[in-house]
Amino acid sequence: MKTRKRKINESIKDIVLSEYKKGNIVINTHEGLMTTKLTEIIEQPADGLLYDLNRDEATILTFINDRKWINDYACMAVIRELKKQIEILKDK
């Protein structure tokens, strides 16, 4: 059982890394893995971006029992601030 799970994880890892080299990202959704262009996903507002990445506040807080939520929350805050600063720079 462990060997099969390991092969699946390695296969997913290969997909994620391969797509990243092409300028894409892989997102795990309720419909399965989806691929999108990195340059396109970052064009959307912070709310949409964080939702697509399952890193919006509501989603993060559902994982409160996994201490990983702390870094996820920090990541969310950084993304929001970066998007805000980008918008300020675009307006100048």
C-alpha beads as a LAMMPS data file, in Angstrom:
LAMMPS data file: protein, C-alpha beads

92 atoms
91 bonds

1 atom types
1 bond types

-500.0 500.0 xlo xhi
-500.0 500.0 ylo yhi
-500.0 500.0 zlo zhi

Masses

1 110.0

Atoms # bond

1 1 1 0.000 0.000 0.000
2 1 1 2.800 2.448 0.890
3 1 1 4.575 1.774 -2.399
4 1 1 1.468 2.598 -4.444
5 1 1 0.853 5.809 -2.510
6 1 1 4.492 6.767 -2.966
7 1 1 4.273 6.181 -6.733
8 1 1 1.135 8.307 -6.952
9 1 1 2.787 11.104 -4.966
10 1 1 5.908 10.925 -7.138
11 1 1 3.734 11.031 -10.264
12 1 1 1.910 14.112 -8.981
13 1 1 5.240 15.680 -8.087
14 1 1 6.452 15.069 -11.647
15 1 1 3.314 16.688 -13.067
16 1 1 3.581 19.748 -10.807
17 1 1 7.282 20.284 -11.531
18 1 1 6.876 19.664 -15.258
19 1 1 4.029 22.156 -15.534
20 1 1 5.969 24.730 -13.510
21 1 1 8.849 24.488 -15.994
22 1 1 6.291 25.346 -18.717
23 1 1 5.141 28.453 -16.837
24 1 1 2.047 26.809 -15.387
25 1 1 0.852 25.854 -11.940
26 1 1 -1.175 22.846 -10.876
27 1 1 -4.059 23.363 -8.480
28 1 1 -5.796 20.574 -6.583
29 1 1 -9.551 21.197 -6.828
30 1 1 -12.670 19.226 -5.921
31 1 1 -12.685 18.162 -9.591
32 1 1 -9.084 16.938 -9.434
33 1 1 -5.839 18.473 -10.631
34 1 1 -6.159 21.505 -12.868
35 1 1 -3.426 23.395 -14.712
36 1 1 -3.370 27.106 -15.430
37 1 1 -0.846 29.632 -16.681
38 1 1 0.925 31.358 -13.814
39 1 1 0.836 34.681 -15.649
40 1 1 -2.942 34.444 -16.034
41 1 1 -3.876 33.402 -12.490
42 1 1 -1.969 36.299 -10.943
43 1 1 -3.914 38.816 -13.032
44 1 1 -7.082 38.282 -11.022
45 1 1 -7.920 40.169 -7.817
46 1 1 -6.529 38.841 -4.528
47 1 1 -9.879 37.330 -3.483
48 1 1 -10.116 35.194 -6.623
49 1 1 -6.479 34.209 -6.522
50 1 1 -6.627 33.128 -2.878
51 1 1 -9.897 31.267 -3.475
52 1 1 -8.431 29.362 -6.436
53 1 1 -5.405 28.420 -4.339
54 1 1 -7.584 27.407 -1.342
55 1 1 -5.744 30.038 0.687
56 1 1 -8.576 32.403 1.507
57 1 1 -9.163 33.052 5.205
58 1 1 -12.249 30.860 5.493
59 1 1 -10.563 27.845 3.930
60 1 1 -7.350 28.241 5.924
61 1 1 -9.210 28.371 9.222
62 1 1 -10.928 25.040 8.515
63 1 1 -7.491 23.450 8.972
64 1 1 -6.972 24.931 12.433
65 1 1 -5.882 21.527 13.828
66 1 1 -2.959 21.388 11.391
67 1 1 -0.316 23.925 12.440
68 1 1 0.459 24.432 8.754
69 1 1 -2.467 26.876 8.801
70 1 1 -0.195 29.465 10.439
71 1 1 2.110 29.680 7.413
72 1 1 -0.863 29.435 5.047
73 1 1 -2.397 32.438 6.805
74 1 1 0.895 34.329 6.571
75 1 1 1.089 33.448 2.867
76 1 1 -2.433 34.797 2.382
77 1 1 -1.494 38.067 4.084
78 1 1 1.643 38.422 1.940
79 1 1 -0.291 37.767 -1.278
80 1 1 -2.942 40.333 -0.311
81 1 1 -0.296 42.958 0.445
82 1 1 1.660 42.250 -2.734
83 1 1 -1.499 42.545 -4.823
84 1 1 -2.304 45.855 -3.099
85 1 1 1.188 47.193 -3.808
86 1 1 0.988 46.077 -7.440
87 1 1 -2.267 47.980 -7.865
88 1 1 -0.709 51.101 -6.327
89 1 1 2.237 50.868 -8.716
90 1 1 -0.045 50.309 -11.717
91 1 1 -1.991 53.454 -10.807
92 1 1 1.161 55.619 -10.794

Bonds

1 1 1 2
2 1 2 3
3 1 3 4
4 1 4 5
5 1 5 6
6 1 6 7
7 1 7 8
8 1 8 9
9 1 9 10
10 1 10 11
11 1 11 12
12 1 12 13
13 1 13 14
14 1 14 15
15 1 15 16
16 1 16 17
17 1 17 18
18 1 18 19
19 1 19 20
20 1 20 21
21 1 21 22
22 1 22 23
23 1 23 24
24 1 24 25
25 1 25 26
26 1 26 27
27 1 27 28
28 1 28 29
29 1 29 30
30 1 30 31
31 1 31 32
32 1 32 33
33 1 33 34
34 1 34 35
35 1 35 36
36 1 36 37
37 1 37 38
38 1 38 39
39 1 39 40
40 1 40 41
41 1 41 42
42 1 42 43
43 1 43 44
44 1 44 45
45 1 45 46
46 1 46 47
47 1 47 48
48 1 48 49
49 1 49 50
50 1 50 51
51 1 51 52
52 1 52 53
53 1 53 54
54 1 54 55
55 1 55 56
56 1 56 57
57 1 57 58
58 1 58 59
59 1 59 60
60 1 60 61
61 1 61 62
62 1 62 63
63 1 63 64
64 1 64 65
65 1 65 66
66 1 66 67
67 1 67 68
68 1 68 69
69 1 69 70
70 1 70 71
71 1 71 72
72 1 72 73
73 1 73 74
74 1 74 75
75 1 75 76
76 1 76 77
77 1 77 78
78 1 78 79
79 1 79 80
80 1 80 81
81 1 81 82
82 1 82 83
83 1 83 84
84 1 84 85
85 1 85 86
86 1 86 87
87 1 87 88
88 1 88 89
89 1 89 90
90 1 90 91
91 1 91 92
